[in-house]
Amino acid sequence: MAPVAQRPRGTQDILPVDQPYWDAMDHAAQDLAQRFGYLRIETPAFESTELFVRGVGDATDIVTKEMFTFADRGGRALTLRPEGTAPIVRAYFDAGMQLEPQPVRLYYLGPYFRSERPQRGRFHEFHQFGIEALGDGSPLLDVEAIILGWNWFTAVGLGGVSLQLNSIGDEVCRPAYRDLLREHYRPHLSELSVDSRARFERNPLRLFDSKEPQDQALKRAAPRIVDHLCGPCAEAFTTVKESLEAEGVPFSLNPELVRGLDYYTRTVFEYQHVSLGGAQNALGGGGRYDGLADALGYKATPGTGFALGMERTAMLLRETKELAPVTPDVYAVAVDPKDERYVFHLAGTLRERGLRVVVDPSAARLDAKLRKAAKRGARVALLVGPEEREKGEAVVRDMRLKTQVSVAEREVVPTVTQALSAG
Ligand code: HAM
């Protein structure tokens, strides 16, 4: 009979062999976030659909094409969260965090959902490590976020990451720039790709996202927002660039970087990796979003942050680095099924001492069990046969040296501990 169901397309199992990479990513995230004063928050996996329509933007790819939206039995319009920033702004106000000392620094680790066409590094369910700093507009918080993210890639041991930086202005300078951009494109509308013509109408900044060959020449000749920033935006951008230089974080200015979410103002950035091809080359990204709280109906509140893609990072880490799953200290084996309860009891005594002990419950032969112990990478095997049972003893075998001793039950813990600490 065929299995009744298969893993849904676009999802992945994160298997035991993958876990060491995920542990390293989680550990580096928690350690760094705490060192910078960020506290953990987790919001629900689904929210009101309206939160993302208003927050991320109704003309974005995420909202128009990629959301898992559903009506529940009570008729509520809900969406599996495609990103974490809008939910965290909501949670910040829900919990009254705007009344706490500002900025409020938060970090999160969890699953997100987008129904993009699955391909290498692109899934329907994926995980992000993200941070958000809310309630303060200082460009140094953008710098802090960029450095924290940069340090995370170093901490997990991934090389080859590059940082792209841009400023996309704010509601003071962007409207005039948008007009300028439309003026540049207007005489050539008929030459543009269909997607770009739609962008021209709904969200002209996204014209820079076009990968269509026919759009490239016009894109290259287009006016750049960095040349049209208002005074405060230009000043903030200078602070970001100078501080990154002073801190020795290398970056490239990319005037075409506009990001795919509508809430950004001023600083935007992306971490990229050469070996992630084409459109999927972003390992993570973020920026400032000073208009988001207001767009969601809350008091205007500045914010900045990033989200880093964990599947993409894990995929690259696996290609460059070998991390093994945790191995047991002790593999405990009864030669005769009658001795299994005794072995089970000895294993418990060892675990109380903090050791990792695996009990083999199978009816296999001793040599087969010892091969399993070696395969699991155990340093020590604990063996009990009829003779040991009668004498109240156990055999402690050093799997590496292939030596063994018979010891009384009360000597099992010290003998195992000694074998583990040797070499
Ligand atoms: P984003 O650029 O949409 O930003 O996503 C951040 C990262 O999540 C991407 O660079 C990528 O590594 C990963 N990612 C996104 N979609 C997928 C997918 N379908 N499969 C696998 N990985 C994916 C945000 O989400 C913003 N909330 C970031 C932010 C936080 N901005 C300010 N604060």
Residues whose N, C-alpha, C, O or C-beta is under 5 A from the ligand:
A	BS01	HAM	P82 E83 G84 T85 R114 E116 G121 R122 F123 F126 I131 A282 L283 G284 G285 G286 G287 T304 G305 F306 A307 L308 G309 E311 R312
